[in-house]
């Protein structure tokens, strides 16, 4: 009970520090403003799309029912996924600032560029969907594209501008958090390098989760499984993935080699799955099913494959670091140390200098 109370107190304290320090506060506020504006724009687009659709029966769709239904799902899927991305981004920002994880902060700046690419892709994908649905006479409001085009173009512009600001603040945070890492890990270069590998690995796990879930959501909502079994297995993969990633983080922290080997085998299975899916997207016999979201699925699949490869490499590096003393630092709660005291205890103690002149007693 005392341990739980201590963790709650530590969580509240670390969260409070975000808003009492200049650069962490600035990073969080800029990311939050970006999220609020972009979610508002996405919500507006979604509302215009839903209000503009007419109730279509099977007779209205005719032979175009399969493609028409897929197109009606494409736009809500795009918009909903990007809104989810911004919510997850805020959670990740809070977590990175709370843990003073500079690697995760750099990763968030890179992820913002991924949001930029995705928001740019959605403009063309949504335009194509609206044009096709207009051809199927699925809209009451025929001016819907003119009403949402400006908003959709504004989103990548906003993300581009915010990415520059976040990159500058991230550099300031890198300098600021360097001292905090020194207090926690010490001045040992090799230990700091092991801690860096650990931070990279944990950050990769968090990004793995989002891109895997993003790919799966698009597949389930727009494409769907060819069979009920395929649909169910794909849906089950989400909670299973969460469990694997949580175990991966726990095994690394506890330095359990056997558990890490099992997780790496599962990574290889995931890598095989995404390569297989990427091949199916462009297979002539399957391409028609993936057409409404082919570009975005390709982007998510490629990014996930890259992330899994990087995760496997970093997992191996972390295993090589097992038994070198990092576990003790990771399992020891951070203590607030006076700056002068820490500086004395974590730097090499210089030998006293000999007197510059000889003295005769």
Secondary structure, DSSP 4 states (H G I P E B T S, - for coil): -HHHHHHHHHHHHHHHHHHHSHHHHHHHHHHHHHHHHHHHHHHHHHHHHHHHB----HHHHGGGHHHHHHHHHHHHHHHHHHHHHHHHHHHHHHHHHHHT-HHHHHHHHHHHHHHHHHHHHHHHHHHHHHHHHHHTT-BS-TTHHHHHHHHHHHHHHHHHHHHHHHHHHHHHHHHHHHHHHHHHH-S-HHHHHHHHHHHHHHHHHHHHHHHHHHHHHHIIIII--SSHHHHHHHHHHHHHHHHHHHHHHHHHHHT-HHHHHHHHHHHHHHHHHHHHHHHHHT-TTTHHHHGGGHHHHHHHHHHHHHHHHHHHHHHHHHHHTTTSSHHHHHHSPP----HHHHHHHSSPPPPPPPPSS----
